[in-house]
Amino acid sequence: MKNRSCSDTAIASVTQTDASLVPPTPARLFWSFLSIGAFTFGGGYAMLPLIQKSLVEKSKWLKDEEFVDAIAVAQSSPGPIAVNIAVMTGYKLKGLPGALASVLGAVLPSFTILLIIATFFLGVQDNRFVRGALTGMRPAIVALMASAVYDVGKKTIRSRQAAILSIIALLLLTVLQLHPVIVIIIAASAGLALNNHRTADQTSIEVSPDSHNPGESRGDK
């Protein structure tokens, strides 16, 4: 009876955990990106930490690795990264309807707010309160982006090779000021080379014990 009760409890806990993870739908993607777009200031990159917390940490619709891959593809594609990342994540989760819903949700708040602000911003852009508020928002946006980089980095950079590639990419971006697309291509090429080298090493390890078989077989004879 105790074993049965324990198994029932385990099944109930698993069912409860699965039920707590709400599956993505175009409507849910729309509202998720709508809430993200409504509270994002400072450009497309400022959306990344909010998207990461909403889709990866809270809803668990994406894994950290999938989110990083989506950022890489979005960065390599033409157009605003906010729209690109909405298309990538929405399409991955729910196909074309998900992509359209995500883009609409991400763009609608800024379009509406900017349409309203544009009617009177020219008259208040030199106001010291407005300029002070904008000046104070910029460091907070930088902190949000740094927090997202830290959260994603500690979950995806798990090897020495990945850490070295991250440092090299940072130096290429900041010191040499290469275009992000070029840096991504270099990193992708390095990743392919490392993966091929690792595969070759594993193959040689698997083959090397067999190289002793002829000698051993002759000794058996």
Secondary structure by P-SEA (a helix, b strand, c coil): caaaaaaaaaaaaaaaaaaacccccaaaaaaaaaaaaaccccccccaaaaaaaacccccccccaaaaaaaaaaaaaccccaaaaaaaaaaaacccaaaaaaaaaaacaaaaaaaaaaaaccccccccaaaaaaaaaaaaaaaaaaaaaaaaaaaaccccaaaaaaaaaaaaaaccccccaaaaaaaaaaaaaaaaaaaaaaaaaaaaccccaaaaaaaaac
